[in-house]
Amino acid sequence: MLTNVNANAYILTKPWLEKVKALADVFRVYGIKVYLTARFSAPIEIGGLKTADPLNDSVQDWWKNKVKEIYELIPDFGGFLVKANSEGQPGPQNYHRTHADGANMLANALEPFNGIVMWRAFVYDQQSDDRFKQAYEEFQPLDGKFKQNVLVQVKNGPIDFQPREPFSPLFGAMKKTPVMMEFQLTQEYLGQGTHLVFEAPLFKEVLDADTWAKGKGSLVSRIVDGSLYNFSLNGIAGVANIGNDKNWTGHLFGQSNWYAFGRLAWDYTISSEAIANDWIRQTFTNDAGFIAATKKIMLTSHETLVNYMTPLGLHHIMGNGHHYGPAPWSNNLPRSDWNPVYYHKADSAGIGFDRTATGSNALAQYAPEVRKQFEDLNTCDEKYLLWFHHVNWKHKMKSGRSLWEELCYHYYKGVSDLRDMQQQWNALEKYIDAERFRQVKMLLVIQEQEAVWWRNACLLYFQTFSGMPIPDEQPDKTLEYYKKLNFPYAPGN
Amino acid sequence: MLTNVNANAYILTKPWLEKVKALADVFRVYGIKVYLTARFSAPIEIGGLKTADPLNDSVQDWWKNKVKEIYELIPDFGGFLVKANSEGQPGPQNYHRTHADGANMLANALEPFNGIVMWRAFVYDQQSDDRFKQAYEEFQPLDGKFKQNVLVQVKNGPIDFQPREPFSPLFGAMKKTPVMMEFQLTQEYLGQGTHLVFEAPLFKEVLDADTWAKGKGSLVSRIVDGSLYNFSLNGIAGVANIGNDKNWTGHLFGQSNWYAFGRLAWDYTISSEAIANDWIRQTFTNDAGFIAATKKIMLTSHETLVNYMTPLGLHHIMGNGHHYGPAPWSNNLPRSDWNPVYYHKADSAGIGFDRTATGSNALAQYAPEVRKQFEDLNTCDEKYLLWFHHVNWKHKMKSGRSLWEELCYHYYKGVSDLRDMQQQWNALEKYIDAERFRQVKMLLVIQEQEAVWWRNACLLYFQTFSGMPIPDEQPDKTLEYYKKLNFPYAPGN
């Protein structure tokens, strides 16, 4: 896919299609097809029509002719990816049509050429008491209404590429529609190009999750590969993290996420450890000492990041806009579900989003067996606790600590594990070239500072609700200091 | 200078100054100082003040403290470049103060540290009947009012980096103020990263021009180097053309302009041929056959571009916004002097901007000897004819042709010389590596197509006024075709 989901219709005009053809000619020898994002309103913007209604004959003809024009240039063109009626993008709902109407109109145009449509389920325009539920609410009722050359592409997870999310309930709920997985390699919410995070454990955790859609063993991976419901058309997407940097990804270890995605796309049974092992050897050296130490860094990095950013099921408490640093206090955007306070719901009684039957009941979107794993506060995997429950600060955790103490414990553990990671890396100087060693070392210095920032900012803020002491070294800055930080040009913004 | 003249105040905040310091540390070992652009309204935007009035005590103190902060980080910081009250940038005139008031306020802050201010003269806010005259009208009366550590930086030329301009009348007119030259290496109006144009002849033509400010031999170069009026503080600026491309400049030959600027900054007596010779040998090979052919390409390239874009003194007839392709018909921007029709003034009687005493009288800004060279239609160097005269289509040129025929001759010669250049390059394959050979070859294919586009679009449009036939192969497309072309994402836009 050459273009961004926030699409621009001009890519479908002749001068740009010639560029697409040039790229297709380059990729073809590797067996790679090119795809484009289709802006739904293109018939208006570049076609001169007055409407983009998918049931309008002129619109349908426009797309048919456009597709024909593309295939004349690129005979093996793959098809379209569409973000419709989501975050300002136009779509069929502008004409009171369904997502299926929109997807099928494009699928009709592509069908004669064996092209496909990937239609994104990341929508949250509809009014709902819980953004978690919206993709399911809009798409599950359309199951069976899509043409055979349409895939529905579902983000991991139900909210938006968080450091940890439970799998989306749409996996398993669409029995007549192939559902694609959309992972994000770019680390939008995971320290972007600055933090060292090996994402294979994150991908695996989700692919290995059991949806119970057809009984035990209905893994997300088996929905993604089409085997559970027998779809020969299937797919997996990764929002790419490659750019203009000489090393492609900015952070050298960002390459390992691009690599892990590629490996898992072909074989999701391979372990994170095996992937790390191969990547290290292909990237640095076959020296056993270096491999062992670096593998340890990589395999613990994701859990470490979750600990210093969003432990115990916290999510979306990043600063608005840049999605980089902590801003759990933030509450200044017009839509409530764009604000961190919507997601953590901290108050004097406790913290977390009640998604059980006493709350938004998002859990009802899962199979009963999955629901059961999450619905009881006392048996719910603590990794997901605050995703599904509003929990009292004094609630006793499995460790014996109170929730507040446990929260402190995780934030402090995140920072201290990160410091261990730093020490481990700094001992590896003798194994590799100075340039790469130093670049990673310097980024880890920044990552350590920012882990402290995350820990202090979040705990000082949540402390205003819990009213309980931090049982460890005290933050050296005040909450006001952290709230006043301002990042007009934060990385990635 | 690390930052753009369209400045952002944030560069002067701590997190960004730390980045500036890092670069200063890198450059220092090469004897290079770093400078920053100063946004005049920074005291408001990042200082929390209510005004940026240069005569206000708090504003002056704010700049003094800011400068002190910078020098604590960067002891050899060079100083500020300022674009004020120009194209939307804030400046002292917002407070009814002069450019000198603004420049001197910053110069006061920098003086204790031996820092300097470079204050740009590219202004055209004032109402005037001719944009050509405005920089002179605003700045010449301020001569003598600037502090000793202020330089006034004057664009080449009086309008805006055109393929050919007469030198700015400010050179020679400021006797008590050091005046810097600002060249543009980026080829904003010269085919940007696509056209092969060696700019040394352009730079030399201007540096060698005689202002007659202190009699014969008062060359622009002697004002720029400070020798004419005895300024030890002097300077020359080049708007850099280096970017993210692997070869730095996109077009390989763009490197030669960066190189030519550097050579001429140290020694403006060196010939264009000598510069081309050295660059070719350092860049490609010492083979005499390659050097001779490539030198010929380079040395004719500027005149060729002038011929197919803006011959005989035409200027600013590029499309608004992108400044890339031809749009002499364009007349849709709110300010008249942003539109091509303002500059060529073609009508049934003739074409060109009358800047003599019967017109805007911009010529009065030059020394009498210079004025004399330009003011008579019959003796004016035809290179500058339409810069200074509105000339009848039937006017007899030195060649014996009518103006219309001469215009056609130049446009057609531009294209045919470009085709010769292509053939010359295509014969050089055996001398150099395939990658660089092919890249230049492919860009010349585009350049040839665009030279034809320039020629056809301009002549078909001007023909609607002259009513005379094109005495050569006829354009294969209509004027309407060229007018309808639309470039929402033109290079450089």
Interface residues (C-beta under 8 A of the other chain):
Chain A: Y10 N244 P488 Y489
Chain B: Y10 N244 P488 Y489
